[in-house]
Amino acid sequence: MFDRLEIRVLPPGPRFAAQVRVWVNGEDIVEAVDEGGRGPYAADVLPAGRPSPLRATGEARRLELGEPECTGGCCGFLTVVVQRFGEIVQWSDWEVPWAAHTAPYPPPELHFDAGQYDTEVARAEADHWWQVYS
């Protein structure tokens, strides 16, 4: 059974520009690690005219998914290694620096159907409603 991915963009607020939040199996990944933390800025993760860093390729790379309320420069970033293996996209090797003292273990390795994953990333890349607020 594959995990389910959903990408949402939250509108800008008083402290942050529009940000991307990633839900896996109905749970907000950043919120699960640190209530009050934020996801990456939408302009960085869903750049106009360029592929999103959320895209999975055969080359493993570290993806930043969030940071604590105090900033990533202070306590580190929530990151995961993303890589495509044929029809499977794998997220593994989590780093959760700021939650190390409270989390009993990092999130589990996740596996997504590559077709569903690609469709969700493409949907998020195409929908730039949040740019009207920038």
PLY file of the C-alpha trace (Angstrom):
ply
format ascii 1.0
element vertex 134
property float x
property float y
property float z
element edge 133
property int vertex1
property int vertex2
end_header
0.00 0.00 0.00
1.30 3.45 -0.91
1.24 6.58 1.19
-0.96 9.47 -0.02
0.53 12.90 -0.76
-1.28 16.24 -0.79
0.37 19.63 -1.31
-1.39 22.78 -0.10
-0.39 26.42 -0.18
-1.38 28.50 2.82
-2.06 32.19 2.18
0.40 34.72 3.54
-0.09 35.71 7.13
1.18 38.45 9.41
4.58 36.75 9.86
5.15 34.64 6.74
4.70 34.80 2.97
2.57 32.08 1.35
3.94 28.71 2.40
3.66 25.14 1.19
2.42 22.47 3.55
2.66 18.77 2.77
0.07 16.31 4.01
0.83 12.60 4.01
-2.04 10.24 4.72
-4.11 13.18 5.93
-1.50 14.51 8.39
0.39 17.80 8.04
4.06 16.77 8.22
5.32 20.05 9.74
2.49 20.29 12.27
3.13 16.69 13.35
6.74 17.59 14.17
6.35 21.11 15.57
3.12 22.96 16.25
3.72 26.52 15.07
6.47 25.58 12.60
6.22 26.68 8.99
6.65 25.04 5.62
8.89 26.36 2.85
7.83 29.51 1.02
5.62 28.79 -1.98
7.79 30.97 -4.24
10.78 28.73 -3.46
9.05 25.35 -3.78
6.64 26.17 -6.64
8.69 28.56 -8.80
7.00 29.88 -11.95
8.56 28.56 -15.15
10.82 26.01 -13.44
10.28 22.50 -12.10
9.55 22.27 -8.41
12.22 20.83 -6.13
9.41 18.54 -4.94
9.76 16.61 -8.22
11.31 13.18 -7.77
14.10 11.92 -10.03
16.43 8.94 -10.04
19.00 11.08 -8.24
18.56 11.26 -4.47
18.44 14.76 -3.04
17.58 16.36 0.28
14.33 18.34 0.32
13.51 20.97 2.94
9.92 20.64 4.16
9.79 22.93 7.18
11.40 24.80 10.00
10.51 25.57 13.60
8.82 28.77 14.68
12.17 30.14 15.86
13.72 29.69 12.32
15.78 26.95 10.72
18.94 28.95 11.26
18.44 28.50 14.98
17.33 24.91 15.34
17.66 23.29 11.90
15.25 22.28 9.17
12.88 19.37 8.67
14.34 17.58 5.64
13.91 14.30 3.82
15.74 12.55 0.98
13.47 12.14 -2.06
14.21 9.70 -4.88
12.35 7.89 -7.64
12.77 4.14 -8.09
10.79 3.31 -11.23
7.12 3.64 -10.31
7.83 4.41 -6.65
8.87 7.70 -5.05
10.62 7.19 -1.73
11.07 9.69 1.11
13.71 8.52 3.59
16.55 9.61 5.87
14.57 12.27 7.71
16.34 14.99 9.66
14.27 16.56 12.42
16.84 18.55 14.39
14.61 20.81 16.48
12.29 18.00 17.54
15.05 15.56 18.48
14.44 16.15 22.17
10.68 15.50 21.92
10.23 13.08 19.01
10.86 9.43 19.90
12.00 8.77 16.32
11.96 10.49 12.94
8.97 10.00 10.62
8.91 6.63 8.86
10.18 5.98 5.37
7.36 6.79 2.95
6.55 5.30 -0.45
4.30 6.98 -3.03
2.91 5.75 -6.32
5.00 7.77 -8.80
1.98 8.58 -11.01
-0.06 9.97 -8.09
2.99 11.82 -6.77
3.73 13.42 -10.16
0.07 14.41 -10.58
-0.04 16.11 -7.19
3.23 18.00 -7.75
2.07 19.10 -11.24
-1.26 20.29 -9.79
0.54 22.38 -7.17
3.00 23.76 -9.75
0.13 24.87 -12.02
-1.98 26.59 -9.35
-0.35 29.91 -8.46
-3.38 31.58 -6.85
-1.18 32.67 -3.96
0.87 35.00 -6.21
-1.89 37.61 -6.14
-0.92 38.22 -2.50
2.82 38.61 -3.19
0 1
1 2
2 3
3 4
4 5
5 6
6 7
7 8
8 9
9 10
10 11
11 12
12 13
13 14
14 15
15 16
16 17
17 18
18 19
19 20
20 21
21 22
22 23
23 24
24 25
25 26
26 27
27 28
28 29
29 30
30 31
31 32
32 33
33 34
34 35
35 36
36 37
37 38
38 39
39 40
40 41
41 42
42 43
43 44
44 45
45 46
46 47
47 48
48 49
49 50
50 51
51 52
52 53
53 54
54 55
55 56
56 57
57 58
58 59
59 60
60 61
61 62
62 63
63 64
64 65
65 66
66 67
67 68
68 69
69 70
70 71
71 72
72 73
73 74
74 75
75 76
76 77
77 78
78 79
79 80
80 81
81 82
82 83
83 84
84 85
85 86
86 87
87 88
88 89
89 90
90 91
91 92
92 93
93 94
94 95
95 96
96 97
97 98
98 99
99 100
100 101
101 102
102 103
103 104
104 105
105 106
106 107
107 108
108 109
109 110
110 111
111 112
112 113
113 114
114 115
115 116
116 117
117 118
118 119
119 120
120 121
121 122
122 123
123 124
124 125
125 126
126 127
127 128
128 129
129 130
130 131
131 132
132 133
